[in-house]
Amino acid sequence: MSIKQNLNNIKSQLPEHVTLVAVSKTKPVSDLMQAYEVGQRIFGENKIQEMANKWETMPKDIQWHMIGHVQRNKVKYMADFVDLIHGVDSLKLLKEINKEAIKHNRVINCLLQIKIAKEDSKFGLSAEEAKTVISSDEFSELKNIKVIGLMGMATFTDNMQQVENEFKFLKHTFDDLKSKRLDNFNLETLSIGMSGDYPLAIDCGSTMVRIGSSIFGSRNYN
């Protein structure tokens, strides 16, 4: 199957309210352009430098999502163009994004990453830590970021019951925090689900799925 066929196949299965992020990390621009040609406009990358290079060469109506772990000292390289930063896991990182957004006179949309997996390798805030962050005076002063949702990564396991429980926990957290409305905090997006589990994620309330290998094929990290 071609990239175009894969993409059309997935899009035909997604409900209207679910946004597809085509995870294009490690893939060449030629692959991304095949997806672009059949209407895909949202791409997700996990390395800021790679994303910036692709942004420079590709059409400017593309929305670029940073889906990987973000180092604070790299925020400046994407602050002028990134559309959504998924993995925001600290107030320090929010402050850095806000600082760089001010320089470019824009508001950068962010998702708070909630740690739902049992694995130590996964980043994220606990639900309680997220509440503490958004209730703080420091957070309310950040005028150039907007938290528009939550993101989570389930445990890497074949036990789909465990994955489902983790997704449901995040949806519960999302619903719990949704009642809080601030100028820079208004939850609309729940980003869960990848190639292996996105139908389950949608059943659990996902509004944004991050799909890579099912579109572009397996990745070569060499």
KOLSE-752644 format. One record per residue: residue number from 1; x, y, z of N, C-alpha, C, O in turn. Coordinates in pm, 1 decimal, always signed. Each point is the difference from the previous one (the first is absolute). Last residue first. Layout:
% KOLSE-752644
   i       nx       ny       nz      cax      cay      caz       cx       cy       cz       ox       oy       oz
 NUM        X        Y        Z        X        Y        Z        X        Y        Z        X        Y        Z
...
END
This chain:
% KOLSE-752644
   i       nx       ny       nz      cax      cay      caz       cx       cy       cz       ox       oy       oz
 222  +1849.7   +427.5  +1163.8   +144.5     -3.5    -22.2    +50.5   +135.3    -50.1   +119.6    +16.2    -24.2
 221   -582.9   -175.4   +129.1    +69.5    +92.8    +92.0   +150.6     +4.4    -23.5    +72.0    +66.9    +74.2
 220   -558.9   -179.8   -340.7   +139.8    -41.4     -0.2    +78.0    +99.8    +84.1    +15.3   +115.6    -39.5
 219   -565.3   -279.0    +29.3   +105.2   +100.0     -4.2   +137.1    -63.1     -1.7    +23.2   -106.2    +57.9
 218   -524.2    -70.3   -265.3    +86.2     -3.5   +118.6   +117.7    +95.1    -18.8    +40.4    +29.5   -112.4
 217   -488.0   +104.0   -143.3    +78.7   -122.2    +10.8    +96.1     +8.5   +118.4    +11.5   +103.9    +65.1
 216   -344.7   +232.5   -190.1   +128.0     +9.7    -70.4    +80.1   -130.3     -2.8   +105.1     -7.5    -63.8
 215   -550.1    +40.4   +272.5     -5.4    +84.3   -119.8   +127.6    -15.7    -81.7     -4.8    -28.7   -119.6
 214    -44.2   -194.7   +530.0   -113.0    -47.8    -81.0    -20.0    +82.8   -126.2    -67.7    -42.9    -93.5
 213   +399.8   +164.4   +421.3    +38.6   -118.4    -77.2   -114.0    -55.3    -86.2    +25.5    -58.3   -105.4
 212   -124.8   +459.2   +376.7   +119.0     +6.9    -84.4    +20.6   -121.4    -86.4    -15.3     +6.5   -121.9
 211   -361.1   +304.9   +449.3    +22.1   -124.1    -74.4   +116.6    +15.7    -96.6     +1.0    +89.3    -84.8
 210   -308.9   +127.7   +513.1   +133.6    +20.4    -55.3    +42.3   -128.8    -70.2    +37.9    -97.3    +65.2
 209   -532.6   +364.6    +91.6    +83.0   -120.7     -2.1   +129.4    +27.9    -75.1     +3.7    +77.8    -95.4
 208   -449.0   +183.2   +365.8   +117.5    +17.1    -85.3    +85.5   -126.1     +8.3    +38.2    -43.0   +108.9
 207   -435.9    +96.8   +142.4    -38.9    +89.6   -109.6   +117.5    +25.7    -95.2    -13.9    +72.4    -98.6
 206   -165.5   -475.3   +491.9   +103.4    +75.9    -69.3    -59.5    +91.3   -106.6    -94.8    -37.1    -69.2
 205   -129.1   -295.9   +382.8    -20.1   +144.9     +0.5   +105.8    +84.3    -69.1     -3.5   +122.7     +9.2
 204    -65.7   -621.8    +34.4    +19.1    +54.8   +135.1     -6.1   +152.8     +3.3    +21.9    +60.5   +105.0
 203    -54.8   -309.6   -512.8   -109.5    -49.8    +84.8     +6.4    +59.7   +140.4   -102.2    +17.1    +66.4
 202   +457.8    +70.6   -352.9   -119.1    +74.9    -43.9   -121.3    -43.0    +81.6    -81.0    +83.3    +40.6
 201   +479.3   -319.6    +26.8    +12.1   +136.4    +53.0   -122.9    +83.4    -35.6    -50.3    +76.4    +82.3
 200    +89.6   -508.9   -266.0    -32.1     -6.9   +142.8     +3.2   +139.9    +62.1    -86.1    +34.9    +80.7
 199   +226.8    -77.4   -526.6   -145.1    -22.7     +9.2    -47.7     -5.5   +145.7   -107.1    +50.8    +33.2
 198   +583.2     +6.7   -119.9    -85.1   +118.7    -16.8   -150.2    -29.0     -0.3    -76.5    +84.7    +46.1
 197   +517.4   -354.7    +17.7   -113.2     +1.5    +93.5    -99.5   +113.8    -23.4    -82.4    +28.7    +86.8
 196   +509.2   -138.5   -336.3    -43.2   -127.8    +54.6   -128.5     +2.6    +80.6    -61.1   -104.5    +22.7
 195   +270.7   +504.0   -229.9    -32.1   -101.8   -101.1    -61.1   -126.8    +59.4    -94.9    -55.6    -55.2
 194    +33.0   +442.4   +384.2   +100.4     -5.9   -105.7    -35.5   -116.4    -92.5   -109.0    -56.3    +10.2
 193   -105.9   +379.7   +434.5    -17.7    -98.0   -106.7   +104.8    +13.2   -108.2    +24.5   +108.1    -53.5
 192   -210.9   +306.5   +364.1    +43.8   -136.6    +33.9    -26.0    -90.3   -119.7    -90.7    +23.4    -79.9
 191     +7.1   +508.1   +241.0    +89.1    -65.9    -95.6    +48.4   -133.3    +56.9    +98.3     -6.5    +73.8
 190   -503.3   +395.1    -20.8    +55.3   -113.6    +74.6    +79.6    -83.6    -99.6    -57.0    -69.6    -84.1
 189   -163.4   +608.7   +115.4    +67.8   -109.2    -70.6    +48.9   -107.0    +96.9    +63.8    +30.0   +100.9
 188   -284.9   +380.0    +34.2    -81.9    -48.8   -109.9    +54.8   -130.0    -58.3    -75.2    -84.0    -49.6
 187   +127.1   +468.4   +496.6    +23.5   -134.4    -52.5   -101.7    -38.3   -108.1   -121.0     +0.4    +22.6
 186   +359.1   +451.2   +182.5   -134.2    -37.6    -45.2    +10.3   -135.1    -70.4    +39.8     -7.3   -116.2
 185   +273.8   +429.9   +347.1    -28.2   -141.5    +28.4   -144.7    -31.4    -37.5    -93.7    +44.9    +66.1
 184   +305.3   +396.5    -58.1   +102.9    -82.5    -63.8    -20.6   -150.1    +25.2    +92.1    -80.0    -16.3
 183   -396.8   +412.8   +183.2    +37.7    +57.0   -129.7    +97.9    -90.4    -74.0     -3.1     -8.9   -122.7
 182   -296.9   -254.2   +452.7    +81.4   +120.0    +17.8    +30.2    +55.1   -138.7    -24.3    -66.8   -100.5
 181   -297.7   -333.9   +373.0    +19.3    +83.0   -118.9    +79.0   +123.8    +36.5    -38.9    +76.6    +88.1
 180   -125.0   -605.0    +95.2    +81.0   +118.5    +29.6    +24.0    +77.6   -128.9    +53.8    -54.3    -96.5
 179   -279.2   -363.0    +98.5    -87.5   +102.3    +58.5    +76.1   +129.9    +29.7    -59.9   +106.6    +14.1
 178   +274.0   -510.4   -173.3    -68.5    +75.2   -105.9    -85.0   +115.0    +55.3    -19.9   +101.8    -66.2
 177   +269.8   -456.5   +310.2    +65.7   +130.5    -16.2    -75.8    +93.0    -95.0    +19.5   +121.5     +1.5
 176   -178.4   -566.5    +80.6    +14.3    +63.5   +130.2    +55.6   +142.5    -13.7    -45.9    +92.5    +66.9
 175    +19.5   -379.8   -443.1   -134.0    +46.6    +38.4     +4.2    +78.9   +131.7    -73.0    +97.4    +18.4
 174   +475.6   -299.2   -160.9    -41.3   +103.4    -96.2   -135.4    +60.2    +40.4    -16.1   +122.0     +5.0
 173   +169.4   -496.8   +229.7    +77.8   +118.1    +37.3    -39.2   +119.6    -86.8    -15.7   +111.9    +48.8
 172   -170.8   -525.4   -162.0    -56.4    +44.6   +127.7    +70.1   +128.9    +47.0    -65.1    +94.0    +45.6
 171   +240.0   -309.6   -419.6   -127.8    +63.4    -34.9    -68.6    +53.8   +125.7    -58.9   +108.1     -2.3
 170   +448.8   -357.8    +60.7    +31.0   +130.5    -57.9   -128.3    +74.1    -39.1     -9.8   +121.4    +17.8
 169    -31.5   -559.2   +142.8    +48.2    +86.3   +108.2    +28.7   +140.9    -53.6    -32.9    +99.8    +64.0
 168    -75.5   -432.5   -370.7   -119.6    +44.3    +74.0    +38.0    +90.5   +116.5    -72.1    +94.3    +32.7
 167   +418.4   -295.8   -286.6    -72.7    +98.5    -81.4   -120.2    +56.1    +76.7    -26.2   +120.2     -3.0
 166   +260.2   -470.0   +203.8    +82.3   +121.5     -0.1    -67.2   +110.6    -81.3     -0.8   +116.2    +40.6
 165   -199.7   -544.2    -32.8     -9.3    +61.8   +133.1    +78.2   +131.5     +5.5    -44.4    +96.8    +61.9
 164    +79.8   -357.9   -452.9   -133.7    +59.8    +11.3    -16.8    +71.6   +134.9    -53.9   +110.5     +6.1
 163   +445.5   -358.9    -75.9     +0.4   +120.5    -84.5   -133.6    +73.2    +12.2     -4.4   +122.4    +12.8
 162    +35.8   -538.4   +199.1    +81.6    +99.6    +70.3     +1.6   +132.4    -76.9    -15.1   +107.3    +58.4
 161   -189.6   -467.3   -261.8    -80.8    +42.2   +114.3    +73.6   +105.8    +81.1    -59.5    +96.8    +47.5
 160   +268.7   -317.5   -411.2    -84.3   +112.3    -40.7    -93.3    +45.8   +111.8    -49.2   +112.8     -2.9
 159   +532.9   -362.3    -40.7   -116.8     -9.0    +87.5    -92.2   +120.4    -25.7    +16.7   +106.7    +59.1
 158   +419.0   -177.6   -254.4   -106.7    -67.3    -76.2   -128.2    -11.1    +81.8   -103.8    -41.9    -51.1
 157   +486.9   +447.3    +95.8    -35.4   -135.0    +44.2   -105.6    -59.0    -92.1    -73.2    +72.8    -67.2
 156   +324.2   +401.6   +222.1    +29.0    -81.8   -119.1    -20.1   -146.6    +38.0    +91.2    -64.2    +51.9
 155   -349.4   +498.4   +176.6   +108.4    -96.8    +16.1    +16.5    -80.9   -128.4    -98.1    -35.7    -65.2
 154   -119.8   +512.7     -7.4    -28.4   -120.9    +77.7   +125.6    -86.3    +13.1    +97.2    +17.5    -73.6
 153   -153.6   +525.3    +17.0    +51.8   -117.3    -70.1    -19.7   -122.1    +89.1    +49.4     -6.0   +112.6
 152   -281.5   +543.7   -173.2    +55.7   -110.0    +78.0    +48.9   -111.9    -88.9    -46.6    -17.2   -112.6
 151   -161.2   +577.2   +160.4    +57.7   -105.5    -81.8    +52.7   -109.6    +90.9    +46.6    +27.4   +110.6
 150   -411.3   +441.8   -118.5    +90.2    -93.3    +67.7    +48.8   -104.9    -99.1    -65.4    -28.6   -100.3
 149   -118.8   +575.2    +31.2    -36.6   -140.1    +19.2   +103.5    -78.1    +77.4    +95.7    +55.3    +54.1
 148    -77.9   +417.1   -179.1   -128.5    -32.1    -64.0    -39.4   -146.8    +17.3   -102.0    -44.6    -52.5
 147   +426.0   +480.6   +246.1    -14.8   -144.8    +15.8   -138.7    -37.4    -51.1   -101.5    +37.2    +58.9
 146   +432.3   +389.9   -179.8   -135.7    -41.7    +33.1     -2.9   -152.3     +7.5    +32.1    -68.8    -96.9
 145   +333.6   +534.5   +113.2    -26.4   -143.1    -22.6   -148.4    -22.3    +25.2    -64.9    +76.8    +71.0
 144   +259.5   +348.1     -9.1    +35.3    -37.2   -137.4     +4.2   -150.6    -22.3    +54.6    -49.1    -98.8
 143   -137.1   +295.3   +522.7    -99.9    +48.8    -96.6    +25.8    -48.8   -142.3    -86.0    +15.3    -86.7
 142   +189.9   -125.7   +630.6    +54.7    -36.6   -131.3   -103.1    +32.3   -108.9    -93.0    -77.0    -24.1
 141    +25.4   +120.0   +507.8    +71.8   +113.7    -58.4    +53.5    -27.4   -140.3    +49.1    +91.1    -66.6
 140   -268.8   -418.6   +348.1    -99.3    +99.1    -45.5    +65.7   +121.6    -65.5    -64.7    +73.4    -74.7
 139   +333.1   -415.9   +278.9    -64.0    -46.5   -123.1    -93.5   +106.1    -56.4     -1.3    +24.5   -120.6
 138   +202.4    +54.3   +537.8   +100.4     +5.4   -107.3    -61.3    -41.1   -134.0    +27.7    +60.7   -103.5
 137   -276.7    -99.9   +504.3     +5.1   +137.8    -48.7    +96.2    +11.7   -117.7    -24.4    +75.1    -94.5
 136   -212.6   -552.2   +189.7   +103.5    +89.2    +54.1     -9.7   +139.5    -60.6    -44.0    +17.1   -113.6
 135   -214.5   -428.8    +12.4    -57.2    +83.0   +106.8    +97.7   +105.4    +50.1    -35.9    +84.8    +81.7
 134   +149.2   -415.4   -410.5    -97.5    +92.8    -59.0    -68.5    +87.2   +105.0    -63.0   +100.3    -33.7
 133   +393.8   -426.0   +172.7    +56.4    +92.1    -99.6   -103.9   +101.7    -44.7    +25.5   +120.4     +2.2
 132   -164.9   -470.7   +281.7    +82.5    +97.3    +72.5    +56.2   +104.5    -95.9     -0.3   +119.4    +30.3
 131   -234.1   -484.6   -212.6    -91.6    +91.1    +71.9    +78.4   +110.5    +70.8    -38.6   +116.8     -3.2
 130   +284.9   -459.2   -195.9    -61.0    +84.5   -103.4    -94.1   +101.9    +64.0     -1.1   +117.2    -37.5
 129   +190.2   -446.2   +313.5   +100.1   +100.8    -37.7    -56.7    +95.6   -105.1    +26.1   +120.2     +4.3
 128   -291.8   -488.5   +119.6     +9.0    +97.8   +109.3    +99.4   +111.2    -32.4    -26.2   +117.2    +27.1
 127    -15.6   -482.4   -322.9   -121.8    +81.5     -5.6     +4.3   +109.4   +107.1    -42.1   +113.1    -24.1
 126   +513.3   -267.0   -140.4   -113.5    -71.9    +57.1   -121.7    +91.8    -10.0    +14.0   +120.3    -21.8
 125   +377.6    -73.1   -340.6    -46.6    +45.5   +130.9   -101.2   -100.1    +53.8    -69.8    -65.4    -77.5
 124   +480.1    -59.0   -286.3   -134.1    +54.0    +21.8    -24.4    +44.1   +143.0    +71.8    -37.3    +92.8
 123   +248.6   -330.5   -440.9     -3.5   +129.5    +68.4   -144.1    +37.5    +33.4    -94.8    -62.9    -47.2
 122   +349.8   -440.2    -23.5    -98.5    +96.0    -49.1     +1.3   +127.5    +85.0     +9.9     -5.3   +122.6
 121   +254.1   -391.7    -33.4    +54.2    +72.4   -115.5    -96.7   +104.9    -54.1    +38.6    +83.5    -81.7
 120   -129.4   -399.7   +443.2    +79.1   +115.0    +44.9    +47.6    +84.5   -117.2    +30.5   +118.1    +16.6
 119   -493.2   -423.4    -10.2   +142.7     -4.6    -31.6    +72.3   +127.6    +45.7    -53.2   +110.4    -11.8
 118   -428.2   -208.5    +30.7    +74.6    -44.0   +118.1   +151.3     +7.6    -23.8    +78.4     -4.5    +94.8
 117   -466.6   +332.1   -328.8    +64.5   -130.7     -9.2    +76.2    -32.2   +127.4    +37.8    +89.0    +76.1
 116   -258.5   +331.3   -161.7   -101.1   -104.6    +24.2    +60.6   -139.6     -2.1    -62.0    -95.1    +47.6
 115   +176.8   +657.8    -11.1    +64.0   -133.0     +4.0   -104.9   -104.6    +34.7    -48.8     -6.1   +112.8
 114     -9.1   +486.3   -379.5    -30.9    -67.4   +126.2    +61.3   -139.8     -4.3    -15.4    -73.0    -98.0
 113    +84.3   +571.9   -167.0    +19.4   -144.9     -5.2    -21.7    -58.5   +139.4    +69.6    +34.7    +95.4
 112   -269.6   +423.1   -350.6    +71.2    -51.8   +117.1    +10.3   -151.7    -13.1    -99.3    -68.3    -24.9
 111    +69.4   +429.8   -385.8    -71.5   -104.9    +71.5    +83.8    -38.6   +121.2   +121.6    -16.3    -10.9
 110   -153.3   +495.9   -313.5    +70.7   -109.7    +66.4    -99.4   -104.1    +52.0   -116.3    +30.5    +26.7
 109   +194.8   +450.1   -375.5    -88.5    -99.8    +60.0    +80.9   -117.7    +53.7    +96.9    -44.5    -61.6
 108    +44.7   +578.8    -14.4    +27.5   -138.7    -40.4    -91.0    -94.5    +76.7     -5.9     +3.1   +122.9
 107    +19.5   +541.8   -295.0    -41.6    -88.7   +108.3    +19.8   -143.3    -49.3    -49.6    -36.9   -106.4
 106   +323.8   +512.6    -46.1   -105.7    -96.4    -26.7    -34.3    -79.0   +125.7    +73.9     +1.6    +98.5
 105   +305.4   +323.6   -231.4   -131.4    +65.0     +7.3   -114.1    -96.0    -34.2    -89.6    +32.2    -78.0
 104   +575.3   -109.0   +132.1    -59.2    -10.1   -134.3   -142.7    +53.7     -2.2    -72.6    -16.4    -98.0
 103   +328.0    +12.2   +500.2    +95.6    +53.2    -98.1    -58.1     +1.7   -141.0    +36.3    +83.9    -82.5
 102   -278.3   -286.5   +439.9     -3.5   +146.7     +9.4    +90.1    +62.1   -107.0    -35.7   +100.0    -62.1
 101    +42.9   -566.6   +123.3   -119.0    +43.1    -74.8    -10.4   +153.0     -0.8    -39.5    +59.8   -100.0
 100   +372.8   -271.1   +361.9    +35.5     -0.9   -142.5   -117.8    +46.4    -86.9    +20.1    +62.3   -104.3
  99    -90.4   -100.0   +571.0   +107.5    +97.8    -22.5    +34.3    +10.5   -149.3    +16.1   +109.5    -53.8
  98   -320.7   -444.7   +196.2    -60.4   +133.4     +8.2   +103.0   +108.7    -34.1    -29.1    +94.0    -74.0
  97   +178.8   -534.3   +114.5    -79.2    +13.9   -123.2    -62.4   +139.1     -5.5     -2.0    +64.3   -104.9
  96   +226.5   -173.1   +498.9    +96.4    +14.8   -110.8    -73.5    +19.0   -132.4    +38.6    +84.1    -81.1
  95   -293.6   -177.9   +465.8    +59.7   +134.4     +9.7    +95.5    +26.0   -115.7     +3.2   +109.9    -55.4
  94   -187.4   -541.1    +97.5   -103.8    +96.5    -39.8    +55.4   +142.6     +1.2    -27.3    +78.9    -90.5
  93   +301.5   -417.1   +260.8     -7.9     -7.9   -145.9   -105.7    +97.3    -53.2    +21.8    +65.3   -102.0
  92    +20.3   -105.3   +566.1   +122.9    +59.3    -54.5     -4.2     +1.7   -152.5    +38.5    +98.3    -63.3
  91   -376.7   -322.5   +304.2    -22.0   +145.2     -1.7   +122.0    +70.7    -58.7    -14.1   +101.4    -68.4
  90    -82.3   -609.4    -84.2    +42.5    +76.6   +117.7    -34.9   +147.3    -17.2    -16.0    +49.4   -111.5
  89    -46.6   -407.6   -224.6     -6.6    -76.2   +125.4    +51.2    +76.3   +121.1    +30.3    -60.5   +102.8
  88   -205.5    +35.1   -662.0    +40.3    +98.9   +100.1    -19.3    -58.5   +139.6   -112.2    -30.6    +40.3
  87    +78.6   -136.3   -548.8    +55.0    -61.6   +121.2    +44.2    +96.7   +107.4   +113.5     -8.2    +47.0
  86   -325.2   +119.9   -495.0    -75.7   -103.4    +70.7    +55.4    -32.0   +138.6    -75.8    -14.0    +96.0
  85    +44.1   +454.3   -440.4   +103.9    -76.6    +70.1    -70.1    -99.8    +92.1    -69.3    +39.4    +93.8
  84    -64.4   +258.7   -569.6    -41.5    -61.2   +126.4   +116.0    -79.8    +57.2    +64.9    -76.9    -70.9
  83     -0.9   +363.8   -306.6   -143.7    +21.7    +18.1    -49.9    -54.2   +133.8    -86.8    +59.9    +63.5
  82   +582.5   +156.7   -259.3    -68.1   -120.5    +49.5   -147.2    +30.1    +29.8    -33.1   +105.7    +53.6
  81   +377.5   +226.0   -211.0    -89.7    -68.7    -93.6    -80.8   -116.3    +58.5   -101.1    -38.7    -58.5
  80   +438.4   +344.6   +275.7    -64.4    +86.7    -98.7    -99.1    -73.3    -89.1    -74.2    +64.2    -74.4
  79   +344.3   -275.6   +426.1    -99.1    +92.6    +56.7    -71.1    +85.1   -104.6   -111.3    +46.9    +23.7
  78   +477.5   -399.7    -32.5   -131.2    -26.7    -62.0   -104.5   +104.7    +36.1   -114.1     -6.7    -45.7
  77   +577.7     +4.2   +201.5    +13.0    -39.3   -141.3   -134.4    -27.6    -67.6     -6.6    -13.2   -122.2
  76    +67.9   +122.9   +597.6    +17.5   +117.3    -87.5     +4.4    -35.9   -148.4    -30.8    +83.2    -85.3
  75    +16.6   -413.6   +444.0   -130.9    +60.3    -31.9    +14.7   +112.4   -102.5    -85.0    +16.9    -87.3
  74   +432.8   -295.1   +312.2    -27.2    -15.0   -143.7   -129.5    +70.1    -43.0    -30.4     +7.5   -119.0
  73   +208.1    -45.4   +577.8    +95.0    +80.7    -78.9    -23.5    -10.6   -150.9    +65.0    +70.1    -77.6
  72   -326.1   -325.5   +400.9    -28.6   +143.2     +6.8    +91.6    +83.0    -89.9    -43.2    +99.1    -58.8
  71   -113.0   -599.1    -53.8   +102.8    +59.4    +85.2    -16.2   +152.1     -5.8    -17.9    +58.0   -107.0
  70   -350.8   -471.7    +11.8    +57.2   +130.1    -36.4   +104.4    +44.2   +101.7    -27.7     +8.7   +119.7
  69   -215.2   -489.3   -335.1    +39.9    +68.4   +123.4    +75.6   +127.2    -37.8    +87.9     -2.7    -86.2
  68   -420.1   -151.8   -291.6   +100.7    -64.3    +83.9    +25.2    +76.4   +128.9    -61.2   +103.7    +26.0
  67   -233.2    +25.9   -398.4    -59.9   -107.0    +80.3   +100.5    -68.4    +92.9    -38.4    -82.4    +82.9
  66    -92.5   +549.0   -390.9   +115.9    -59.3    +67.0    -52.2   -104.7    +96.7    -63.7    +33.7    +99.8
  65   -155.8   +176.9   -569.8    -19.4    -36.8   +140.3   +129.3    -61.3    +52.8    +56.2    -91.4    -60.4
  64   -238.9   +425.3   -376.1   +104.6    -86.1    +55.6    -24.4    -21.7   +149.4    -11.6    +95.1    +77.3
  63   -276.3    +42.4   -555.7     +8.9    +19.5   +145.5   +101.6   -100.4    +54.4    -10.3   -120.3    -24.4
  62    -44.3   +348.8   -492.3     +9.8   -117.9    +86.9     +3.7    +44.3   +146.4    +64.6    +99.0    +34.7
  61    -61.1   +175.8   -443.5   -132.6    -21.3    +60.2     -2.9   -125.0    +87.9   -106.6    -45.4    +41.6
  60   +490.6   +211.4   -307.0    -20.7    +72.7   +125.2   -141.9    -13.1    +57.2    -31.1    +61.2   +102.2
  59   +370.1   -410.9   -405.5   -103.0   +104.4    -12.0    -38.1    +58.5   +135.5     +2.7    -68.1   +102.5
  58   +492.2   -135.0   -123.0   -133.4    -46.5    -38.3   -103.1   +113.2     -4.7    +25.8   +109.5    +49.9
  57   +453.0    -85.8    +90.1     -7.0    -44.4   -140.1   -141.3    -31.8    -47.1    -22.8    -11.6   -120.4
  56   +135.7   +163.1   +574.3    +62.3    +93.9    -94.1    -22.9    -39.3   -145.1    -13.8    +86.6    -86.4
  55   -130.8   -370.4   +442.7    -83.0   +121.0     -8.5    +55.6    +95.3   -105.3    -75.3    +60.3    -76.5
  54   +327.3   -439.3   +188.7   -113.6    -33.8    -86.7    -90.8   +122.1    -19.0    -50.0    +25.1   -109.7
  53   +411.2    +19.2   +406.9    +51.1    -19.9   -136.2   -113.8    -28.9    -97.4     -2.2    +52.7   -111.3
  52   -101.0    -24.6   +569.4    +32.8   +132.7    -53.4    +51.1    -10.4   -144.0    -34.4    +82.6    -84.6
  51    -46.5   -483.2   +322.1   -125.7    +67.7    -30.2    +26.5   +136.1    -63.9    -66.0    +37.0    -97.1
  50   +433.6   -277.1   +256.7    -55.3    -66.5   -119.3   -129.6    +68.9    -43.4    -23.1    +21.7   -118.9
  49   +216.4   +123.0   +520.1    +83.5    +39.3   -114.5    -52.9    -60.4   -129.4     -5.2    +67.3   -102.9
  48   -203.8   -183.0   +516.8    -27.8   +138.0    -40.1    +79.8    +39.7   -123.7    -52.5    +67.1    -88.8
  47   -141.3   -555.9   +217.6   +127.9    +70.8    +13.7    -16.9   +139.8    -59.8    -39.5    +15.6   -115.5
  46   -316.3   -329.6   +110.2    +46.6     -9.4   +138.5   +138.6    +59.7    +21.3    +52.5     -1.4   +111.4
  45   -531.0    +68.3   -446.9   +142.4    -33.9     +4.5    +44.6     -7.8   +145.6    -61.0    +61.4    +87.5
  44   -417.6    -43.0   -429.7    +60.2     -4.3   +132.7   +144.5    -46.4     -6.4    +31.4   -100.8    -63.4
  43   -446.0   +349.3   -270.1   +108.8    -96.4    +13.4    +63.0    +11.9   +138.6    +13.1   +109.6    +54.5
  42   -465.0    +44.9   -386.4    +53.7     +1.7   +136.4   +104.3   -111.1    +12.7    -30.5   -117.9    -17.9
  41   -235.6   +196.8   -379.2    +61.6   +128.7    +28.6    +59.2     +8.5   +140.4    +56.8   +102.9    +36.7
  40   -260.6   -445.6   -476.9    +46.1     +3.8   +138.9    +75.9   +130.3    +26.1    +91.7    +35.0    -74.2
  39   -288.3   -183.0   -362.6    -73.5    +86.7    +91.5    +45.3     +4.4   +144.2    -57.8    +73.6    +79.9
  38   +240.2   -306.5   -484.5   -138.1    -48.7    +18.4    -68.8    +71.4   +116.9    -96.5    -50.3    +57.5
  37   +542.6   +165.2   -177.0    -72.8     +1.7   -127.6   -141.3    -57.0    +10.1    -85.3    +30.3    -83.4
  36   +397.5    -41.3   +451.0    -49.5   +136.3    -24.2    -89.9     +3.4   -124.5   -102.9    +67.5     -2.5
  35   +337.8   -461.0   +105.1   -114.7    +18.1    +90.4    -65.1   +135.7    -22.8   -122.3    +13.3     +1.8
  34   +511.1    -97.1   -236.6   -102.4    -93.6    -48.6   -126.6    +11.2    +85.0   -111.7     -2.6    -51.6
  33   +491.3   +243.8   +183.7    -69.8    +64.1   -112.2   -105.0    -93.3    -61.6   -101.7    +46.5    -51.5
  32   +388.6   -204.2   +394.3    -98.4    +93.5    +54.5    -81.2    +64.0   -112.2   -120.3    +22.2    +13.7
  31   +476.9   -300.4   -136.6   -108.6    -79.1    +59.7   -110.7    +91.4    +52.9   -118.7    -25.9    -19.4
  30   +509.5   +228.4   -143.9    -74.9    -61.0   -111.8   -116.3    -85.2    +50.9   -106.4     -3.0    -61.8
  29   +422.9   +195.7   +367.2   -101.4    +94.9    -47.2    -84.3    -60.4   -112.7   -119.6    +27.6     -9.0
  28   +343.1   -377.9   +346.8    +44.6   +107.5    -89.1   -117.2    +87.7    -46.6   -116.1    -40.9     +2.6
  27   +147.4   -220.1   +485.8    -40.5    -21.8   -139.2    +44.3   +116.0    -88.6     +0.1   +114.8    +44.4
  26    +45.3   -154.0   +449.5   +101.0    -79.9    -73.3    -34.0    -19.4   -148.2    +80.9    -56.1    -73.9
  25   -491.0   +221.4   +352.6   +139.2     +1.5    +48.2    +83.2   -103.9    -75.2    -46.7   -110.2    -28.8
  24   -441.1   +242.4     +1.7    +91.1     -9.5   -114.0   +146.8     -1.2    +40.4    +87.6    +16.5    -84.8
  23   -639.6    -79.2   +227.9   +130.2     +3.0    +68.1   +109.2    -33.4   -101.6    +15.4   -114.2    -43.4
  22   -523.1   +335.1    +20.1    +85.0    -97.7    -69.9   +140.9    +11.5    +57.0    +68.0   +100.8    -19.0
  21   -565.8    +15.4   +227.3   +136.9    +50.2    -10.1    +82.8   -109.7    -67.0    +16.0   -109.0    +55.0
  20   -572.4   +218.8    -26.3   +110.9    -91.3    -28.3   +131.5    +77.2     -9.5    +15.2    +89.5    -83.1
  19   -524.8    -20.5   +343.5   +105.7    +58.7    -83.7   +113.4    -99.8    -16.3    +42.9    -63.0    +96.6
  18   -599.1    +20.6    +20.3   +136.4    -42.3    +35.1   +100.1    +54.3   -101.6    -13.8    -22.4   -120.3
  17   -478.8    +57.0   +109.0    +52.2    +84.8   +107.7   +144.2    -33.6    +38.0    +56.4    +62.1    +90.1
  16   -314.9   -305.6   -429.7    +23.9   +139.1    -40.5    +67.1    +84.4   +107.8    +76.3    +91.6    -30.6
  15    +14.6   -625.2    +11.9   -117.8    +85.8    +15.9    +35.8   +145.7    -29.8   +116.4    +39.2     +8.8
  14   +157.1   -451.5   -233.6     -0.9    +93.1   +113.7   -131.7    +77.5     +6.4    -47.4    +50.0   -102.1
  13   +185.8   -371.1   -246.0    -44.0    -66.4   +123.6    -13.8    +96.0   +117.6    -57.9    -36.0   +102.5
  12   +221.0   +160.8   -540.3   -137.1    -48.1    -20.7    -57.0    -65.6   +126.0   -121.6    -13.3    +14.2
  11   +576.6   +160.4    -30.3    -93.0   +113.3     +7.9   -145.1    -45.2    -14.7    -89.6    +56.5    +62.6
  10   +434.1   -377.7   -122.7    -13.2    +40.7   +140.7   -102.8   +111.9    +14.0    -85.9     -4.3    +88.1
   9   +190.0   -132.2   -525.1    -61.4   -112.0    +70.8    -26.2    +37.1   +146.9   -108.5    -24.7    +52.5
   8   +353.2   +317.4   -328.0   -143.3     +5.0    -32.4    -77.5   -107.9    +74.7   -113.8    +20.8    +42.1
   7   +582.3    -23.4     +4.3    -56.8   +120.0    +60.0   -150.8     +7.6    -24.7    -77.6    +25.6    +92.1
   6   +328.2   -372.9   -297.2     -2.9    -17.3   +146.4    -74.8   +115.2    +66.1    -85.6    -20.2    +86.1
   5   +169.7    +56.0   -547.0   -105.2    -98.9    +29.7    -14.7    -21.1   +150.5   -111.2     -3.7    +52.7
   4   +460.9   +282.5   -198.3   -130.5    +61.9    -28.8   -114.8    -95.5    +33.0   -100.1    +40.0    +59.4
   3   +542.5   -198.1    -25.8    -27.4    +97.2   +105.9   -138.6    +60.3    -19.9    -76.5    +14.8    +95.3
   2   +122.0   -487.9   -318.6    +75.4   +125.4     -3.9    -35.6    +87.6   +119.7    -97.8    -25.3    +70.3
   1    +96.3   -533.1   -112.2    -84.5   +120.3     +0.0    +88.2   +125.5     +0.0   +103.6     +4.4    +66.3
END
